[in-house]
Amino acid sequence: MNQIQLIINQLESQLAAWKTAKRQLVPKKGWLRMLRSALGLSSYQLARRMAVSQSRVAQLERSEVNGSVTLKSLSAAAEAMNCQLVYAIVPKESLQTILETQARKVAKKRIERVSHSMTLEAQTVSKEKQREQYEALVNELLTGSPKKLWNEE
């Protein structure tokens, strides 16, 4: 197993816990307001704990709901409620699936480009042979550095 594959496997293990978390819906009024309410904190009390104005807390809660809140602001609000901000980017599919999909896109483009040139030169290759070349190219792309997969789009 090469080093890149080892890193991917380790990261997949770390991301496993997040895959269930991503299925959790964000509360309609946001996490800040939900937690603040659950703790019995008024917006004034939270503002005092954060050393900001009450209108700033309301603005934070609105910006969380509309997706424009900063991580720094969320972290400060969480800290003021004795909570911790947890942040992650969770892939929609496994990292391996994402890489395979991209390798297949690149391989398809390359094979189509070569096939077109060969057709112009009256040197067509059978569909079976094209399929073999395609699969070989996909495997070759996956064994190298993933960086090269993203250069051809």
Stockholm file with secondary structure:
# STOCKHOLM 1.0

chainA/1-153         MNQIQLIINQLESQLAAWKTAKRQLVPKKGWLRMLRSALGLSSYQLARRMAVSQSRVAQLERSEVNGSVTLKSLSAAAEAMNCQLVYAIVPKESLQTILETQARKVAKKRIERVSHSMTLEAQTVSKEKQREQYEALVNELLTGSPKKLWNEE
#=GR chainA/1-153 SS CCHHHHHHHHHHHHHHHHHHHTTSCCCTTCHHHHHHHHTTCCHHHHHHHHTSCHHHHHHHHHHHHHTCCCHHHHHHHHHHTTCCCCCCCCCSSCHHHHHHHHHHHHHHHHHHHHHHHHHHTTCCCCHHHHHHHHHHHHHHHHHSCGGGGGSCC
#=GC SS_cons         CCHHHHHHHHHHHHHHHHHHHTTSCCCTTCHHHHHHHHTTCCHHHHHHHHTSCHHHHHHHHHHHHHTCCCHHHHHHHHHHTTCCCCCCCCCSSCHHHHHHHHHHHHHHHHHHHHHHHHHHTTCCCCHHHHHHHHHHHHHHHHHSCGGGGGSCC
//
